[in-house]
């Protein structure tokens, strides 16, 4: 039997609506000796069972794994992972010969809060965002290889930067099942090097797959500027779409190297592409030539609500500079991946930037995360990627 955490009166309301988090302020008391990452039962003030989940020190005290009074064992992990791959097969993302790059587990969106698994060919990259998932990583790995069958030959564990540092876990990234030096994955028929060793997130931004395809659709005979290019995903799609020229910009020399490698992997020796290792704001400020299409896909400006005010000012400033560089009749693809920034707040920031420009601006697409990054309907916080495509006159 698991130890229990007991809620204050009335604090079970969100859990009765199946929200998967218990905040620390909702807890009245707990059984003695509960360790960080331990599986616990959540009990209402009435004494009724509500949920079972992983305990963690911090504002989110429990991440709910189930609203049934069950044991979290190997059959639980297999059941949840089987449901995840079944869903990806049903929507045509997994087992697709043109695409072996997809998210298999998206935290709360797959009823596994604190866990992310991205698949790149025969390699799965697992990332724990909670101590509980970290402690269960080998059981999850075993269930993953069981459920995925021959699809997955290697599992790379990449959680050094995502686990709470106060937990002092001192975990090192590395393979926990199998090993490979093959880092090439296929997305919609295009090849990409995936840097799961040193790259951001799990090594590649899988969540922009459909938005990259949309850029490809608009790129024929166009000049394209891809800011914050990272792995050059948008640039590679623009090249395949028939762009006249593509400029990729990032402040990281490593990102520029990866971008050039990915361009070379798909379009060796193609002179249409140039990459610049420069600060984004300085590049936008100093650039005089305008582009048919500008892509702004910056890193998260706000990782928590305390940074929201400065983040919104940053989005206004960035988009104002981006709009200035769009030719008349051109497009601006602009994104925010900050969970702390709502759709309305992001849209308001872009509106302010457009108003400052004095130009006629219309929204022609409203973009979001793809189907393999599902949003748990009881957890609206899972909607993090916001995007707009603007037609600028």
N, C-alpha and C positions, 0 to 999 in steps of 0.2 A: 504494500500500500504506500502510495506517495504521501509525503508531508503536505500540509495544507496552508493556504493563505486565505485569510478571512477578510471580507470587504466591509466597509462602513455601510450603514443603512442607506439605501437608495442608489448606491454606486454600481449596482448590477444592471442598471437600465441599458447601457450601451451593449453589454454582453448579451442581454436578452434580444437585442437587435443584431446579434452575431458579429459585432465589431471585434477584431481579433487582438486588441491590446487592452491590458490592465495597467493603468497609470499608478505610480507610487502613491499619489495623494488619495487614491481610492481604498487603500489598504488600512484596515483597523489594527490587525495584528497577524502574526504568523507563527507557525510551529518553530520551536528552537532548532538551531543547527542547519538551516537551509543554506546550501552552498550555491554560489553563482553558477548558472548553467544547469542546475538540477531541475528535473521534471517535478512539477507541483500540481496539486488540485486547487481550484479556486472555489471558495464557498461563500454564499451570500450571507447576509446578516441573519437571515431566517434559518440558516443551517443547511439550506439546499445546495446540492452540487450544481455548478454552472459550467466549468470548463477545466481542461487540463492543458498545461503548457510549460514553456521554459522560463525559469526565473532568471532575472538579471538585475544587477545594481544599476540604477539610473531612472530617468523619468518614465520610461516604459518598463514596468517591473515584470510583467508576464506577457509573453507572446503566445497566443492560444494556438494549440495544435488540433484540438478537438473539443466540441461541445458535448461529446458523449464521454461517459466515465469508463475510458478504455485504458489498456496498457500500451505504452509507446514502445513497441518491439519491432523486430525485423519484418513481421507481416504488415505492420503499419507503414513502414517506409516503402515497402514493395507496392502496397496498394496505392499510396499517393503518387509514386513515380510512374506506376502503370497508367493511372488516370492522366498524368501529364503527357506522356508520349501518345496515348490514344487521342487526346485532344489535338496534338500537333499533326498527327496523321489525318484526322478527320478534316482539318482545315488545309491540308495539302502542303504543309511546310516541311514536315519530316518525310523521309523516304522519297525525296524528290531528286531525280538525277541532275537537275539543273541547279540545285541548292542544297548544300549540306551544312549550312551555317544557320543556326536558329537557337532561340532560348528555350530550353526544356523546362526549367523551373524558374518562376518569377515570384518568389517570396509569397506574400499574402495572396497574390492572384492565383496561386496554385495551392492554397491552404497550407503552405509551408513557410511561415514568416521567419525571416532571418537567413534564408537559403536562396542562392542563385546558382543555376547550372546552365552554361552555354555550351553548345555542341559545335565543334569545328571538324568536320569530317569524322574520323574515327577517334578523335580526342574530345573528352568532356572536361571543361574547366569549371571546377566547383569553388564557390566563394561563400564563406560564412560571414554573416553580419551580426551574429549573436553567439554568446558563449555556449549556449545549449547546442546549437548546430555544430559548432566546432568540436565539442566533446563527443558528438555522435557521428563524426565525419567518416570513420571507418565502416560503421554499420550502414550509413547512407551509400558509401562507395560500393559496398557489397551488394546492396539492393539495386543500385544503379546498373551494375554490370549484369546482374541476374535479369532484370527487367528489359534492358536494351539488347540483350543477346549479342549477336555479332556486330551490332552497329558501333559499339564503343570498345576500343582496344586499349585505351589509355585514359587515366583520370589524373588531371593536374589540379592540385589544391593551391589556391591563390587567395590567401586571407590575411597576409601580413598587414595590409593597410586598411582592412575593413573591420577587424575585431577591436573592441574597446581597449585602448591602451592601459586603462586603469586595472584591467583584469590580469595584467602581467603574464600573459600566456606565452610570450616569446616564441610564437609559432613561425616556422620558416616555410616559405613556398616550395613546392616540389611535387614530383609525381608520387602518388600514393597507390597507383595501380598501373603496371606497364611502363613503357618509356618510348619516346619517339623524338627524332630531330626534324620530322616533316611538319612544317608550320604553315602549309598552304591549305586554305579552305576555299570553297566555291560558293559564291552568292549570285544567284540569278545568272549563272553562266560565266561570271567574271571571277578571276583568281585573286586572292589576297594573302599576303603574309600576315599571320596573326602572332603578335608578340605577347604570348601569355607569360613569358618570363619577367619582362620589365614594363609591359604596356599598361595603360590605364584600364580600369574596370577589369574585364576578363581578357583583354588584349585587343578588342575590336568593339565598335559600337553597333551591335546587331539591331538596335531599335530604330535605326534610320534607313533600313533596307527599302521600304516602300517609298519613302520620301526621296531617296536617291534615284529610284526608278522614275519618279515623277520629273525630277530634274532632267534625266535622260530624254524624256518625251519632249521637252522644250528646248533642247540644246542644239539642234541642227543649225549649222551655219552661224552660231552665236559666239560672242566672246563671253567667257565665264570667269568670274573671280570667286575662288573658294577660300574664305577666311577661316582660320582655326582648323586647318585641313586635317591635322592629326595623321591618320593613315591614308588620306587622299581618297576616301570612298566616293565622295561627291565628284571629285575630279575624274576618277576612272569612269564613272557612269556618264559624265558629260562628254568624255572622249568617245565612248561607244555611241553616244547619241549624235555624233557628227559635228561637235563644236569646232568652230574655226580656230580658236585658241583658248587655252585654259591656264589660268595662273593660280597657283596654290601658295598660301601664306600661312606660316606658323612661327611662333617665337622659339620653338624647340628645334635644334639642329637634328635631334634624333627623329622627330616627326617628319621633317623634310626628307631625311634619308629613307624612312619607311615609305613615304609618298612616292618618291622617285623609284623605289624598288617595285612598288605596286603598279605604277605606270609602265615600267619596263617589263613587268611580268605579262601584261596584257597588250601593250603597244610598244614593243621594242624599237628604239631609234626614231620614234615619232616626234617631229620638231614642234608639234602644236602645243606641247606642255612646257611650262617653266615654273620653277618653285623658288620661293623667296623666304629666307629665314630672317624675319623681321617682327618687331612688335606690331600687333594688329592695329592699335589706335594710331601709331605713328605712320604706318603704311597708308591707312585710310585718309589721314590728314594730308599727307604729302602727295598722294596720287592725283594726277591731273586728268589722265585718260579715263573715260567712262566705259562701262561694260553693259552688254545686253542683259546679263544675269549676274547678280551678286548673291552669294550664299553666306549667311552669318550663322554659324553653329558653335557658339562659344561654350567653354566649360561652365559649370553651374556658378552663377554669380552669388547665389544665396543657398548655403547648405542648411541654414536654420533661420527661424523667424527673426532673430535679433539682427540679422544682416539684410533684412528685406528692404529697408529704406534705401540703403546705399546700392543694393542690387538694381532696384527700379531706376535709379538715376543712371546707373551703368547701362541698362538696356536702352534708355532714352538716348544717351550720348552715342552709343554704338549704332543704333538704327538711324539716327540723324545723319551720321557720317556715311552709312551704307546707302541710304536713299540718295544722297548727294552724288554718288558714283554710278547710279543707274541711268542709262540712256533713256531718252523719251520713248515710251512704248516698251520699256524693258521690265524685268521682273526682279523682285527681291524675295529670296527665300530666307526667312528669319525664324530662329528657334530659341526656346528656353527649356533646359532640362532640370531647372531648379524646382524641387518638390514644394519648397516654401512659397513659390510664386504661383498664384492661381491663373487660370486662363484669362479671367477678366482683368487681372492686374497686368499681365503681360500685354494683352491687347491694348489696354489703356496707355502703357508705356510706348508702344509702337504708334498709337494714335498721336501722342504728344510729339514724337519724333517727326511724324508726317506733317503735323501742323506747323512745326518749326521750319520745315523745308519750304512750305508754301506751295507745294506741288499737288496736282490731282493724284490721289492714291485710292485704289480700289482693292478690296480683298477678293481674290478669286479661288483660293483654297484655304481651308482650315485643317491643319495637320495634327496628328497625334501618334502615339506609339502603336506598333503593329499588333496583330492578333496573337503572336506568341509572347506578348507582354500583357496578358489579360489583367483587367481591373476587377478585383473582387467587389461586387456591387455593394457589399456591406462595409467596404474600406475605400472610400473615395480618395483618400490620401495616396492611393496607388497610381493615380493619374498624374504623371510627372512631366511627360514630354508634350510641349505645346509648340505649334508652328503655324506660320502664316505665309502664304504666297501673295505678294502684292504686285499689282499692275500699276506702274508708275508713269505718269505723263509729264 
